[in-house]
């Protein structure tokens, strides 16, 4: 929420929602003035000792005795670089939690901050690490415990009839009550068929929103059914019309091609992505990833959820009485959308909108528009300004 932000985050948030910036000014602001939170800042927020670099190096050396000190120091330098805005894999974030000796509550906050995804209490593997954190184990002990659990539960995990129908709050309460490894083993042996590595709420909402876009309600009568069927959208259509594929993915394809023939191009000719462009376009959905999400071969990402939410949201809903009594202000529309978007992210196990994340800042800027049609227009203009404009699929197969 707004009142939970630091002063810097709040000032950047207020710039996004000020309403006085054109699209070009907004993109330029993001490039030149927005203070992106570095990975070092994120880690330092949860460390109160004297030498963070040495703590991380020592911890990683202990956890990975097979790796050289040079390679580990290189890795830590990458994490703590002054201008490093890189993210870390969720498993690496969990390992850092053990090195910093965080509580489960602190670990949940930290993992969400650096990976945009909270600890997943329904993922059997993460359940083991959560239990190990609670018990004060170190990371190597947690890894060994997870390996033992995988062996014990391998037959259960391979079941073709998994029923991933448990809600996270119920599972969280059950796991929090576990005190011994024996209790953990017994719990997982019986609970694994109710668990799952994918986010259930995210998948449910994702499928509902995809269905809405695949079946546009342009026709309402039975007589128009045949026409309605002909208007059904494919994943390719959705990517082009609602997920801005023609801007972002095309630009990434060109940048990738330029990198491959780097030596033949001058710096002026080469399309080089800035840090901001890299951050915004990271993990942008394509046809393959959307199909994998539909079949649950990969988890639904936070970025996809946000984009689909904005593509399908109907805006502020008023009771019949309210419709005749007052006209909602721009602030009313924004606050309603901002709250519902954050509620959706939290429900699905992801972090709230963060003004110091370039993608999130652009989302904040775009949802300040008066209605959902204006939001879409502004989104298209923002991505056109940042990445250029191309027909989806043009030039990059």
C-alpha positions as CSV (number, residue, x, y, z in Angstrom):
1,X,0.0,0.0,0.0
2,X,1.0,3.6,-0.5
3,X,1.6,4.3,3.2
4,X,4.0,1.3,3.4
5,X,6.4,2.8,0.9
6,X,9.7,4.4,1.7
7,X,9.9,8.2,1.0
8,X,11.8,7.5,-2.2
9,X,9.3,4.9,-3.5
10,X,6.5,7.2,-2.6
11,X,8.0,10.1,-4.5
12,X,8.5,7.9,-7.6
13,X,4.9,6.5,-7.2
14,X,3.6,10.1,-7.1
15,X,5.4,11.0,-10.3
16,X,3.7,8.0,-12.0
17,X,0.2,9.0,-11.0
18,X,0.7,12.8,-11.2
19,X,-1.0,13.0,-14.6
20,X,1.2,15.8,-15.9
21,X,3.6,13.7,-18.0
22,X,3.2,12.8,-21.6
23,X,4.1,9.3,-22.7
24,X,7.5,10.5,-24.0
25,X,8.2,12.3,-20.8
26,X,7.2,9.2,-18.8
27,X,9.6,7.0,-20.7
28,X,12.4,9.6,-20.4
29,X,11.7,9.9,-16.6
30,X,12.0,6.2,-16.2
31,X,15.3,6.1,-18.1
32,X,16.9,9.1,-16.4
33,X,15.5,9.8,-13.0
34,X,13.7,6.8,-11.6
35,X,15.9,5.2,-8.9
36,X,15.7,1.5,-9.6
37,X,16.3,-0.5,-6.4
38,X,19.6,-2.4,-6.8
39,X,19.9,-6.0,-5.7
40,X,22.5,-4.8,-3.2
41,X,19.9,-2.5,-1.6
42,X,17.4,-5.3,-1.4
43,X,19.8,-7.6,0.3
44,X,21.1,-4.9,2.7
45,X,17.6,-4.3,3.8
46,X,17.7,-7.7,5.5
47,X,21.3,-7.7,6.8
48,X,22.5,-5.8,9.8
49,X,26.0,-7.1,10.2
50,X,29.4,-5.5,9.5
51,X,30.5,-7.1,6.2
52,X,27.8,-8.3,3.8
53,X,30.2,-9.3,1.0
54,X,32.3,-11.5,3.3
55,X,29.1,-13.0,4.9
56,X,27.8,-14.0,1.5
57,X,31.1,-15.3,0.3
58,X,31.7,-17.4,3.4
59,X,28.1,-18.8,3.3
60,X,28.4,-19.8,-0.4
61,X,31.8,-21.4,0.2
62,X,30.3,-23.5,3.0
63,X,27.2,-24.4,0.9
64,X,29.2,-25.2,-2.3
65,X,32.6,-26.7,-1.3
66,X,33.0,-27.9,-4.9
67,X,33.2,-24.3,-6.3
68,X,36.3,-22.1,-6.3
69,X,36.6,-19.0,-4.1
70,X,37.2,-17.0,-7.2
71,X,33.9,-18.0,-8.9
72,X,32.0,-17.4,-5.7
73,X,33.5,-14.0,-5.2
74,X,32.7,-13.1,-8.8
75,X,29.1,-14.2,-8.2
76,X,28.8,-12.0,-5.1
77,X,30.4,-9.0,-6.9
78,X,27.7,-9.4,-9.4
79,X,25.0,-9.3,-6.7
80,X,26.5,-6.4,-4.9
81,X,27.6,-4.2,-7.8
82,X,26.7,-0.6,-7.2
83,X,24.4,-0.4,-10.3
84,X,23.3,-4.0,-10.4
85,X,19.6,-4.3,-11.0
86,X,19.8,-8.0,-11.8
87,X,17.4,-10.4,-10.3
88,X,18.3,-13.7,-8.8
89,X,16.7,-17.1,-9.2
90,X,14.2,-17.9,-6.5
91,X,16.3,-20.8,-5.3
92,X,19.3,-18.5,-4.9
93,X,17.1,-16.1,-3.0
94,X,16.1,-18.9,-0.6
95,X,19.8,-19.8,-0.1
96,X,20.6,-16.2,0.8
97,X,17.8,-16.4,3.4
98,X,19.7,-19.2,5.1
99,X,23.0,-17.4,4.9
100,X,21.5,-14.3,6.5
101,X,19.7,-16.4,9.1
102,X,16.3,-14.8,8.3
103,X,13.1,-15.8,10.0
104,X,10.4,-17.4,7.9
105,X,8.5,-14.1,7.9
106,X,11.6,-12.2,6.8
107,X,12.4,-14.8,4.2
108,X,9.0,-14.5,2.7
109,X,9.4,-10.7,2.4
110,X,12.9,-11.0,1.0
111,X,12.1,-13.7,-1.6
112,X,9.1,-11.7,-2.7
113,X,11.3,-8.5,-3.0
114,X,14.1,-10.1,-5.1
115,X,12.1,-12.6,-7.2
116,X,8.6,-11.0,-7.2
117,X,7.2,-14.3,-5.9
118,X,6.5,-15.2,-2.3
119,X,7.5,-18.5,-0.7
120,X,5.2,-21.1,-2.1
121,X,3.7,-23.1,0.8
122,X,2.1,-25.5,-1.6
123,X,5.3,-26.5,-3.3
124,X,6.6,-29.7,-1.7
125,X,10.2,-28.7,-2.3
126,X,9.8,-25.2,-0.8
127,X,7.8,-26.7,2.2
128,X,11.1,-28.5,3.1
129,X,13.1,-25.3,3.0
130,X,10.5,-23.4,5.0
131,X,10.6,-26.1,7.6
132,X,14.4,-26.0,7.7
133,X,14.4,-22.2,8.2
134,X,12.0,-22.6,11.1
135,X,14.2,-25.2,12.7
136,X,17.4,-23.1,12.3
137,X,19.1,-25.5,9.9
138,X,21.8,-24.3,7.5
139,X,21.4,-24.5,3.7
140,X,23.3,-27.7,3.3
141,X,21.2,-29.4,5.9
142,X,18.1,-28.2,4.2
143,X,19.3,-29.5,0.8
144,X,20.0,-32.9,2.4
145,X,16.6,-32.9,4.0
146,X,15.0,-32.1,0.7
147,X,16.9,-34.9,-1.1
148,X,15.7,-37.3,1.6
149,X,12.1,-36.1,1.2
150,X,12.3,-36.5,-2.6
151,X,13.4,-40.1,-2.3
152,X,10.8,-40.9,0.3
153,X,8.0,-39.2,-1.7
154,X,9.1,-40.1,-5.2
155,X,6.3,-42.6,-5.8
156,X,3.7,-40.1,-4.5
157,X,5.0,-37.2,-6.6
158,X,4.9,-39.3,-9.7
159,X,1.1,-40.0,-9.3
160,X,-0.9,-39.1,-12.4
161,X,-3.9,-38.2,-10.2
162,X,-2.6,-35.3,-8.2
163,X,-5.4,-33.1,-6.8
164,X,-3.9,-29.6,-6.3
165,X,-6.9,-28.3,-4.5
166,X,-5.6,-27.1,-1.1
167,X,-5.7,-23.4,-0.4
168,X,-2.4,-21.9,0.8
169,X,-3.7,-20.5,4.1
170,X,-4.8,-24.0,5.2
171,X,-1.5,-25.6,4.1
172,X,0.4,-22.8,5.8
173,X,-1.3,-23.4,9.1
174,X,-0.6,-27.1,8.8
175,X,3.1,-26.7,8.0
176,X,3.6,-24.1,10.7
177,X,2.4,-26.7,13.3
178,X,5.1,-29.2,12.3
179,X,7.9,-29.6,14.8
180,X,10.0,-32.7,13.9
181,X,11.4,-34.3,10.7
182,X,9.2,-37.3,11.4
183,X,6.1,-35.0,11.5
184,X,7.2,-33.4,8.2
185,X,7.7,-36.7,6.5
186,X,4.4,-38.0,7.6
187,X,2.7,-34.8,6.6
188,X,4.2,-34.7,3.1
189,X,3.5,-38.4,2.6
190,X,-0.2,-37.7,3.0
191,X,-0.4,-34.1,1.7
192,X,1.6,-34.2,-1.5
193,X,-1.5,-35.2,-3.6
194,X,-3.1,-32.0,-2.3
195,X,0.0,-29.8,-3.1
196,X,1.6,-28.6,-6.3
197,X,4.4,-26.6,-7.7
198,X,2.2,-24.2,-9.7
199,X,0.1,-21.4,-8.2
200,X,-3.5,-22.6,-8.2
201,X,-5.1,-19.1,-7.8
202,X,-2.8,-17.7,-10.5
203,X,-3.7,-20.6,-12.9
204,X,-7.4,-20.3,-12.3
205,X,-7.4,-16.5,-13.0
206,X,-5.1,-17.0,-15.9
207,X,-7.4,-19.5,-17.6
208,X,-10.5,-17.3,-16.9
209,X,-8.8,-14.3,-18.5
210,X,-7.5,-16.3,-21.5
211,X,-11.0,-17.7,-22.0
212,X,-12.4,-14.2,-21.9
213,X,-10.0,-13.0,-24.6
214,X,-10.4,-16.1,-26.7
215,X,-14.1,-15.7,-26.8
216,X,-14.9,-11.9,-27.2
217,X,-18.5,-11.2,-26.4
218,X,-19.2,-9.3,-29.6
219,X,-22.4,-11.2,-30.3
220,X,-25.2,-12.0,-27.9
221,X,-28.0,-13.7,-29.8
222,X,-28.3,-17.4,-30.8
223,X,-28.7,-16.3,-34.4
224,X,-25.2,-14.8,-34.3
225,X,-23.5,-17.9,-32.9
226,X,-21.8,-18.8,-36.1
227,X,-20.4,-15.3,-36.5
228,X,-19.3,-15.5,-32.8
229,X,-17.4,-18.7,-33.4
230,X,-15.6,-17.1,-36.3
231,X,-14.4,-14.3,-34.0
232,X,-12.7,-16.5,-31.5
233,X,-9.1,-15.4,-30.9
234,X,-6.0,-17.6,-31.0
235,X,-3.1,-17.2,-28.7
236,X,-1.3,-15.4,-31.5
237,X,-4.2,-12.9,-31.7
238,X,-4.1,-12.4,-28.0
239,X,-0.3,-11.7,-28.0
240,X,-0.7,-9.2,-30.8
241,X,-3.8,-7.4,-29.6
242,X,-3.4,-7.5,-25.8
243,X,0.2,-8.4,-24.9
244,X,2.0,-5.9,-27.2
245,X,4.0,-8.6,-29.0
246,X,4.6,-6.4,-32.0
247,X,6.6,-3.9,-29.9
248,X,8.4,-5.8,-27.2
249,X,9.1,-9.3,-28.7
250,X,10.0,-7.9,-32.1
251,X,12.5,-5.4,-30.5
252,X,14.0,-8.2,-28.4
253,X,14.4,-10.4,-31.6
254,X,16.2,-7.6,-33.4
255,X,18.5,-6.9,-30.4
256,X,19.3,-10.6,-30.2
257,X,20.1,-10.7,-34.0
258,X,22.3,-7.6,-33.7
259,X,24.2,-9.1,-30.8
260,X,25.0,-12.3,-32.9
261,X,26.4,-10.2,-35.7
262,X,27.9,-7.6,-33.3
263,X,31.2,-7.2,-35.0
264,X,29.7,-6.2,-38.3
265,X,27.6,-3.3,-36.9
266,X,28.6,0.1,-35.7
267,X,27.3,1.2,-32.3
268,X,24.9,3.6,-34.1
269,X,23.5,0.8,-36.2
270,X,23.1,-1.8,-33.4
271,X,19.9,-2.0,-31.3
272,X,21.3,-2.1,-27.7
273,X,18.7,-2.6,-25.0
274,X,19.1,-0.3,-22.0
275,X,18.9,-1.5,-18.4
276,X,15.3,-0.2,-18.3
277,X,14.3,-2.0,-21.6
278,X,15.9,-5.2,-20.3
279,X,14.0,-5.0,-17.0
280,X,10.7,-4.2,-18.7
281,X,11.0,-6.9,-21.4
282,X,12.4,-9.7,-19.2
283,X,10.3,-12.9,-19.4
284,X,7.9,-11.2,-21.8
285,X,5.3,-13.9,-22.9
286,X,5.4,-15.5,-26.3
287,X,3.2,-18.2,-27.9
288,X,5.2,-21.0,-26.4
289,X,5.2,-19.8,-22.9
290,X,1.4,-19.0,-22.9
291,X,0.7,-22.6,-24.3
292,X,2.9,-24.1,-21.5
293,X,1.1,-22.1,-18.9
294,X,-2.3,-23.3,-20.2
295,X,-1.1,-26.9,-20.0
296,X,0.6,-26.3,-16.6
297,X,4.0,-27.2,-18.0
298,X,5.2,-24.0,-16.5
299,X,3.9,-21.6,-13.8
300,X,1.9,-18.5,-14.6
301,X,4.2,-15.5,-14.3
302,X,3.5,-12.3,-12.5
303,X,4.0,-10.2,-15.7
304,X,1.5,-12.3,-17.7
305,X,-1.1,-12.0,-14.9
306,X,-0.8,-8.2,-14.8
307,X,-1.0,-7.8,-18.6
308,X,-4.1,-10.1,-18.8
309,X,-5.7,-8.4,-15.8
310,X,-5.5,-5.1,-17.6
311,X,-6.7,-6.6,-20.9
312,X,-9.8,-8.1,-19.4
313,X,-10.7,-5.7,-16.5
314,X,-14.0,-3.9,-16.8
315,X,-13.1,-1.0,-14.6
316,X,-14.9,0.5,-11.6
317,X,-18.2,-1.2,-11.0
318,X,-20.9,0.9,-9.3
319,X,-24.2,-0.1,-7.7
320,X,-27.3,1.0,-9.6
321,X,-28.0,3.7,-7.0
322,X,-24.4,5.0,-7.2
323,X,-24.6,5.2,-11.0
324,X,-27.2,8.0,-10.7
325,X,-25.8,9.7,-7.7
326,X,-22.2,10.6,-8.5
327,X,-19.6,10.5,-11.3
328,X,-16.4,8.8,-10.2
329,X,-13.3,10.9,-10.4
330,X,-10.0,9.9,-12.0
331,X,-8.6,9.3,-8.5
332,X,-11.6,7.0,-7.7
333,X,-10.9,4.9,-10.9
334,X,-7.2,4.7,-10.2
335,X,-7.5,3.8,-6.5
336,X,-10.1,1.1,-7.3
337,X,-7.9,-0.5,-10.1
338,X,-4.7,-0.1,-8.1
339,X,-6.3,-1.9,-5.1
340,X,-7.9,-4.7,-7.1
341,X,-4.6,-5.3,-9.1
342,X,-2.6,-5.5,-5.8
343,X,-5.2,-7.8,-4.3
344,X,-5.0,-10.1,-7.3
345,X,-1.2,-10.3,-7.1
346,X,-1.3,-11.1,-3.3
347,X,-4.0,-13.7,-3.8
348,X,-1.8,-15.4,-6.4
349,X,1.4,-15.3,-4.2
350,X,3.1,-12.4,-6.0
351,X,4.4,-9.1,-4.8
352,X,2.5,-5.8,-5.0
353,X,3.2,-3.2,-7.6
354,X,6.6,-1.7,-6.8
355,X,7.2,1.9,-8.0
356,X,10.9,1.2,-8.2
357,X,10.5,-1.7,-10.6
358,X,10.5,-0.2,-14.2
359,X,7.7,-2.5,-15.5
360,X,5.6,-1.8,-12.4
361,X,6.2,2.0,-12.7
362,X,5.0,1.9,-16.3
363,X,1.9,0.0,-15.2
364,X,1.2,2.6,-12.5
365,X,1.6,5.4,-15.1
366,X,-0.8,3.7,-17.5
367,X,-3.6,2.9,-15.0
368,X,-3.8,6.6,-14.0
369,X,-5.9,7.0,-17.2
370,X,-9.6,7.8,-16.8
371,X,-11.0,4.4,-18.0
372,X,-9.9,1.0,-19.2
373,X,-10.0,2.0,-22.9
374,X,-7.6,4.9,-22.1
375,X,-5.4,2.5,-20.1
376,X,-5.0,0.3,-23.2
377,X,-4.3,3.3,-25.4
378,X,-1.6,4.5,-23.0
379,X,-0.1,1.1,-22.7
380,X,0.3,0.8,-26.5
381,X,1.8,4.3,-26.7
382,X,4.3,3.5,-23.9
383,X,5.6,0.4,-25.5
384,X,5.7,2.0,-28.9
385,X,7.8,4.8,-27.4
386,X,10.1,2.4,-25.6
387,X,10.5,-0.3,-28.2
388,X,9.3,1.1,-31.5
389,X,6.4,-0.3,-33.4
390,X,6.3,-3.3,-35.7
391,X,3.7,-5.8,-36.9
392,X,3.7,-8.9,-34.7
393,X,5.9,-11.5,-36.1
394,X,7.5,-9.2,-38.7
395,X,11.1,-10.0,-39.4
396,X,11.7,-12.3,-36.5
397,X,10.8,-15.9,-36.9
